[in-house]
Amino acid sequence: MKINQDGIKYVLHQAKENNVRFIRLWFSDILGDLKGFSITIEELEKGLSNGISFDGSSIEGFARSDERDLYALPDPNTFSLIPWESDENSVARIFCDIYTPENKSFEGDPRYVLRRNLQRATDMGYTYYVAPEMEHFYFKSNQTTEPIDLGGYFDQQENSFSGELRRETVLTLEEFGIPVGSSHHEASSSQHEIDLRHTDALTMADTVMTYRLVVKEIAKKYGCHATFMPKPITGVNGNGMHIHQSLFNGDNNSFYDPKDQVYLSKIARNFIAGLLKHAREITAVTNQWVNSYKRLVSGFEAPTHISWALVNRADLIRVPSYRMGNNFSRRIEYRAPDPACNPYLAFSVMLAAGLEGIENNYDLLDSKEFELKNKDNQKLPSNLWEAILITENSELVHNALGDYVFKSFIENKKIEWELYNTKVTKYELDRYMPIL
């Protein structure tokens, strides 16, 4: 275990200054669900130095094994008060890295998986930055898809109920220390988007976990329900999580080239080519639910084919327009993921695909030429089972996730697919009962 003594002093000082009584230790399971347990302030110093033991089978998702002892070691950099639980006796949260009793990083910890992939980027001289655009719906309860507003894209409803929910969500995120770029109403009724400012991928993965909880907690506070389900309503746009990505070498944006016609560097082109080549392999991770593939269909502003373009919003990879003088903003946008994925694993496989392109000097064809050359192998998987079978045979994803998470993730997804296949859906009842 790596102990940060300065970090420990900082956390203990902040806890004392803010009269913290309880600390929630958070981590992610393999499916991306937020897990955790609470300790009292009396246990904090010991926990920061030695970790706190817990039942590690909680990290396995659906594919739970027998109970095992693991240790949650709090990361002092992630200490923050929980705004809605902080009064005279405040409550704080800290994200944790997971260790074995032998003081080794637990290979099944999604946070460790991302750390390992980021180290690969560091060894190549890069820092990986991401900025997700996350969409969600507000419904009147978790038992219905009845919207709380009928607004449309960029409608100004700041005085409406949903506008107030979004405003309070942004303020709460900022209390957590999470900077927000912008927010707006999305295309579908009662659908909203909050865009987070770019930061390093590990910080952003922790942020995504916090963000999803904040959105839900604020909605619950006002008696409604927020969901990041990829496609909760038939016939309207689903929830996406477009991810803006860039690599920096120190203070220099490695995706920017002032001599290129569109200011896109060779490194950026290699990175895009890597994402394109391995897009089908990583889709089970970036779109991990049965419902994810109800969103990835034509006609609803979600990508269905493997393609790239400058500006065009219909493609899998979009290269936003370059604004003169803003070199730091040169980036790419990967548009397939949805906000219900595990961010630690999703960032890991996207980074791995991009770095593969750089290391092996993948050539990026012109967007039209790419489309013609790849027309026979151009579609993203159309359902979870197809995606599982492709990912199961992917050396890139296996290496990115590591043996433990790779096998567990595939097992979890197969369990989900089998459960789905045993259910009789409303569509089947409506379609077949009257005629069969």
C-alpha positions in Angstrom: 0.0 0.0 0.0 1.2 3.5 -0.9 0.6 5.8 2.1 0.4 9.5 1.5 1.4 11.1 4.8 0.7 14.7 3.7 -2.6 13.6 2.4 -3.5 11.9 5.7 -2.7 15.2 7.6 -4.9 17.1 5.2 -7.8 14.8 5.6 -7.6 14.7 9.3 -7.4 18.5 9.5 -10.4 18.9 7.1 -12.4 16.4 9.1 -11.7 18.2 12.3 -12.4 21.7 10.9 -15.8 20.6 9.4 -16.9 18.5 12.4 -17.1 15.3 10.4 -18.6 12.4 12.3 -19.0 9.7 9.6 -16.9 9.0 6.5 -18.3 7.0 3.6 -15.6 4.8 1.8 -16.6 4.5 -1.8 -15.5 2.2 -4.6 -16.9 0.7 -7.8 -17.9 -2.8 -8.5 -17.0 -4.4 -11.9 -20.4 -3.3 -13.3 -19.8 0.3 -12.3 -22.3 0.4 -9.4 -21.2 2.6 -6.5 -20.4 0.5 -3.5 -19.2 1.4 0.0 -19.5 1.4 3.7 -19.2 4.0 6.5 -16.7 4.4 9.3 -16.7 6.8 12.2 -14.3 9.6 12.7 -12.5 7.5 15.4 -11.5 5.0 12.7 -10.4 7.5 10.1 -6.7 7.8 10.9 -6.2 4.1 11.2 -8.1 3.6 7.9 -6.0 6.1 6.1 -2.8 4.4 7.2 -3.8 0.7 7.0 -7.0 0.4 5.1 -10.3 -1.0 6.3 -11.2 -4.6 5.7 -14.5 -5.6 4.0 -16.1 -8.4 2.1 -14.6 -8.3 -1.3 -17.3 -10.3 -3.0 -19.3 -7.1 -3.2 -17.0 -6.0 -6.0 -17.9 -8.9 -8.3 -21.3 -7.7 -9.7 -23.8 -10.4 -10.6 -21.0 -13.1 -10.6 -20.4 -13.1 -6.9 -18.0 -15.6 -5.5 -17.4 -16.7 -1.9 -16.7 -14.0 0.7 -13.1 -12.8 0.7 -11.1 -10.3 2.8 -10.0 -7.2 1.0 -8.9 -3.8 2.2 -10.2 -0.4 1.2 -7.5 2.2 1.4 -8.9 5.8 1.2 -7.4 8.1 -1.4 -6.9 11.4 0.4 -7.1 13.4 -2.8 -10.8 12.5 -3.1 -11.9 13.7 0.4 -15.1 15.8 0.2 -18.1 16.7 2.3 -21.4 15.3 1.2 -23.5 18.5 0.9 -26.9 17.0 1.6 -25.7 15.2 4.7 -23.5 17.9 6.2 -25.0 19.8 9.1 -23.8 19.9 12.8 -22.4 16.4 12.3 -21.0 16.4 8.8 -20.6 13.3 6.6 -17.7 13.0 4.1 -16.8 10.7 1.3 -13.5 9.3 0.1 -12.9 7.0 -2.9 -10.7 4.0 -2.1 -8.2 1.8 -3.8 -8.6 -1.9 -3.1 -5.8 -4.1 -1.7 -5.4 -7.8 -0.9 -4.3 -8.9 2.6 -0.8 -9.2 1.1 -0.8 -5.4 0.5 -1.0 -5.9 -3.3 -3.4 -4.0 -5.5 -6.5 -6.1 -6.1 -6.7 -6.9 -9.8 -10.5 -6.9 -9.7 -10.6 -3.2 -8.6 -11.8 -1.0 -11.6 -9.9 1.9 -10.2 -6.7 -0.1 -10.3 -7.5 -1.2 -13.9 -7.7 2.5 -14.9 -4.5 3.4 -13.0 -2.6 0.6 -14.8 -3.7 1.9 -18.2 -2.9 5.5 -17.3 0.6 4.3 -16.3 1.0 2.9 -19.8 0.2 6.4 -21.2 2.6 8.0 -18.6 5.3 5.7 -19.8 4.7 7.0 -23.3 4.9 10.5 -22.1 1.2 11.3 -22.0 -1.5 12.4 -19.6 -5.0 11.3 -20.7 -7.7 14.0 -20.4 -11.5 13.4 -20.8 -14.6 15.5 -20.6 -18.0 13.6 -20.8 -21.3 15.1 -21.8 -23.8 13.1 -19.7 -27.5 12.9 -20.4 -30.3 11.8 -18.1 -34.1 11.8 -17.9 -36.3 13.1 -15.1 -39.5 11.1 -14.5 -42.3 11.5 -12.1 -41.3 8.3 -10.3 -39.2 5.2 -10.8 -42.4 3.3 -11.7 -43.2 5.4 -14.8 -41.6 7.2 -17.8 -44.0 10.1 -17.5 -41.9 13.3 -18.0 -41.9 16.3 -15.7 -41.4 18.7 -18.6 -42.2 18.8 -22.3 -39.2 20.9 -23.3 -37.0 20.4 -26.3 -33.3 21.0 -27.3 -31.8 24.0 -25.6 -35.2 25.3 -24.5 -34.9 27.9 -21.8 -36.8 26.6 -18.8 -34.9 28.0 -16.0 -38.1 28.8 -14.1 -39.5 25.3 -14.6 -39.3 22.5 -12.1 -36.7 20.6 -14.2 -34.7 23.7 -14.7 -34.5 24.1 -10.9 -33.5 20.5 -10.5 -30.7 21.0 -13.0 -29.6 24.3 -11.4 -29.4 22.7 -7.9 -27.6 19.7 -9.3 -24.9 22.0 -10.8 -24.6 23.9 -7.5 -24.3 20.6 -5.5 -21.6 19.3 -7.9 -19.6 22.5 -7.3 -19.9 22.0 -3.6 -18.3 18.6 -4.2 -15.5 20.5 -5.9 -16.6 19.3 -9.4 -16.4 22.0 -12.0 -19.2 22.2 -14.5 -18.8 23.6 -18.0 -22.5 24.0 -19.0 -25.9 22.5 -18.8 -29.0 22.5 -21.0 -32.2 20.8 -21.9 -31.7 17.9 -24.4 -33.8 16.9 -27.4 -36.3 14.6 -25.7 -39.0 15.7 -23.2 -37.6 15.8 -19.7 -34.1 15.0 -20.9 -31.2 17.1 -19.6 -27.4 17.3 -20.0 -24.7 18.6 -17.8 -21.2 18.9 -19.3 -18.2 18.4 -17.0 -14.9 20.3 -17.5 -12.0 18.2 -18.8 -9.6 16.7 -16.3 -7.4 13.6 -16.0 -9.2 10.3 -16.5 -8.9 9.0 -12.9 -10.3 12.1 -11.4 -13.1 12.1 -14.0 -14.0 8.5 -13.4 -14.4 9.3 -9.7 -16.4 12.4 -10.8 -18.8 10.4 -13.0 -19.5 8.1 -10.0 -20.3 11.1 -7.8 -22.2 12.9 -10.6 -24.6 10.0 -11.1 -25.4 9.9 -7.4 -25.8 13.7 -7.1 -28.3 13.8 -10.0 -30.4 11.0 -8.5 -30.2 12.5 -4.9 -31.4 15.9 -6.0 -34.3 14.4 -8.0 -35.3 12.2 -5.1 -35.2 15.3 -2.8 -37.9 16.8 -4.9 -40.0 13.7 -5.3 -39.1 12.6 -8.8 -36.7 10.1 -10.3 -33.6 10.6 -12.5 -32.3 7.8 -14.7 -29.2 7.3 -16.8 -30.8 4.2 -18.5 -29.6 4.4 -22.1 -33.0 4.0 -23.7 -36.0 4.3 -21.3 -38.6 5.5 -23.9 -39.3 4.0 -27.3 -39.3 6.4 -30.2 -37.2 9.2 -28.7 -33.4 9.8 -28.3 -31.7 7.9 -25.6 -29.1 8.9 -23.0 -25.6 9.2 -24.4 -22.3 10.0 -22.8 -20.1 11.6 -25.6 -16.5 11.6 -24.3 -14.1 14.3 -25.4 -10.5 13.1 -25.3 -7.0 14.4 -25.6 -3.5 13.6 -24.7 -1.1 16.1 -23.2 2.7 16.0 -22.9 3.3 18.3 -20.0 1.6 21.5 -20.9 1.5 20.7 -24.6 -1.6 19.3 -26.3 -0.3 16.3 -28.3 -3.4 16.4 -30.5 -2.6 19.9 -31.8 -0.4 20.5 -34.9 -0.2 24.1 -36.1 1.1 22.9 -39.5 -1.8 20.5 -40.3 -4.6 21.8 -42.4 -7.2 21.1 -39.7 -4.7 21.4 -36.8 -4.8 17.7 -36.0 -1.5 16.0 -35.1 -0.2 12.7 -36.4 -0.6 11.4 -32.8 -4.2 12.4 -32.8 -4.8 10.7 -36.1 -3.1 7.5 -34.9 -5.3 7.7 -31.7 -8.5 8.0 -33.8 -7.4 5.2 -36.1 -6.9 3.0 -33.0 -10.4 3.8 -31.7 -11.9 3.0 -35.1 -10.0 -0.3 -35.5 -11.0 -1.6 -32.1 -14.4 0.1 -31.8 -16.4 -3.2 -32.1 -14.1 -4.9 -29.5 -14.6 -2.2 -26.8 -18.4 -1.6 -27.3 -19.4 -4.3 -24.7 -17.5 -2.1 -22.2 -18.7 1.3 -23.3 -22.2 0.0 -23.8 -22.6 -2.8 -21.3 -26.3 -3.3 -20.8 -29.0 -5.1 -22.9 -30.8 -1.7 -23.1 -27.7 0.0 -24.4 -28.3 -1.4 -27.9 -31.8 0.0 -28.0 -30.1 3.4 -28.1 -27.6 2.5 -30.8 -30.1 2.5 -33.7 -30.6 4.7 -36.7 -32.6 7.9 -36.5 -32.0 8.9 -32.9 -28.7 10.8 -33.0 -26.6 7.8 -31.8 -23.9 6.2 -33.9 -24.5 2.8 -35.5 -21.5 2.7 -37.9 -17.8 2.9 -37.4 -16.9 6.3 -39.0 -15.2 9.6 -38.3 -15.6 13.1 -39.6 -14.8 16.7 -39.0 -17.7 18.3 -37.1 -20.5 15.9 -38.3 -22.5 14.8 -35.3 -23.8 11.6 -36.8 -20.4 9.8 -36.7 -18.8 7.5 -34.1 -15.9 9.9 -33.8 -16.3 13.6 -34.3 -13.5 16.1 -34.5 -14.9 19.4 -33.2 -14.1 22.6 -35.1 -10.8 24.3 -34.1 -11.1 27.8 -32.7 -8.0 29.8 -33.6 -5.6 30.4 -30.7 -7.2 27.8 -28.4 -4.6 25.1 -28.8 -5.6 23.3 -25.6 -9.0 22.5 -26.9 -7.9 20.3 -29.9 -9.6 17.1 -29.1 -11.7 14.2 -30.4 -15.2 13.1 -29.3 -16.2 9.5 -29.1 -20.0 9.2 -29.2 -20.9 5.6 -28.6 -20.8 5.3 -24.8 -23.8 5.7 -22.6 -23.8 7.1 -19.0 -24.6 3.7 -17.5 -21.2 2.3 -18.2 -18.4 1.7 -15.7 -16.3 4.9 -16.3 -13.1 3.3 -15.0 -13.3 0.4 -17.5 -14.7 2.5 -20.4 -11.9 5.1 -20.1 -9.4 2.2 -19.9 -10.4 0.5 -23.1 -10.8 3.7 -25.1 -7.3 4.8 -24.0 -5.9 1.3 -24.8 -7.4 1.4 -28.3 -6.0 4.9 -28.9 -2.5 4.1 -27.6 -2.5 0.9 -29.7 -2.9 3.2 -32.7 0.0 5.4 -31.6 2.3 2.5 -30.8 1.6 0.7 -34.0 1.4 3.8 -36.2 -2.1 3.1 -37.4 -2.9 5.1 -40.5 -6.0 7.3 -40.5 -7.7 7.3 -43.9 -9.7 10.3 -45.0 -13.2 9.9 -43.7 -14.8 9.2 -47.1 -12.0 6.8 -48.0 -12.3 5.1 -44.6 -16.1 4.6 -45.2 -15.6 3.0 -48.6 -12.8 0.7 -47.5 -14.6 -0.5 -44.4 -18.1 -0.8 -45.7 -18.3 -4.5 -45.0 -17.2 -4.3 -41.4 -18.6 -0.9 -40.4 -21.4 -1.5 -38.0 -21.2 -1.4 -34.2 -22.6 -4.5 -32.5 -26.4 -4.6 -32.7 -27.1 -6.3 -29.4 -25.3 -7.2 -26.2 -24.7 -10.8 -27.1 -22.9 -9.9 -30.4 -20.8 -7.4 -28.4 -19.9 -10.0 -25.8 -18.7 -12.5 -28.4 -16.5 -9.8 -30.1 -15.1 -8.6 -26.8 -14.5 -12.2 -25.6 -12.0 -12.6 -28.4 -10.3 -9.3 -28.1 -6.7 -9.3 -27.0 -6.7 -5.6 -26.6 -9.6 -5.6 -24.1 -8.2 -8.6 -22.3 -4.9 -6.7 -21.8 -6.6 -3.5 -20.9 -8.8 -5.0 -18.2 -6.4 -7.6 -17.0 -7.2 -11.3 -16.6 -9.4 -11.0 -13.5 -11.7 -8.2 -14.6 -11.9 -9.4 -18.2 -13.1 -12.9 -17.1 -15.5 -11.5 -14.5 -16.9 -8.8 -16.8 -17.6 -11.4 -19.6 -19.2 -13.7 -17.0 -21.4 -10.9 -15.7 -22.5 -9.9 -19.2 -23.4 -13.5 -20.1 -25.5 -13.8 -16.9 -27.3 -10.6 -17.9 -28.0 -11.8 -21.4 -29.2 -15.2 -20.1 -31.6 -13.4 -17.7 -32.8 -11.2 -20.4 -33.5 -14.1 -22.7 -35.7 -15.8 -20.1 -38.1 -12.8 -19.8 -41.3 -12.4 -21.7 -41.5 -8.8 -22.8 -44.5 -6.5 -23.3 -43.7 -6.4 -27.0 -44.1 -10.2 -27.2 -47.4 -10.1 -25.3 -48.8 -7.2 -27.5 -47.5 -8.7 -30.7 -48.3 -12.4 -30.3 -51.1 -12.8 -27.8 -53.9 -11.6 -30.2 -52.7 -13.8 -33.1 -51.1 -17.0 -31.7 
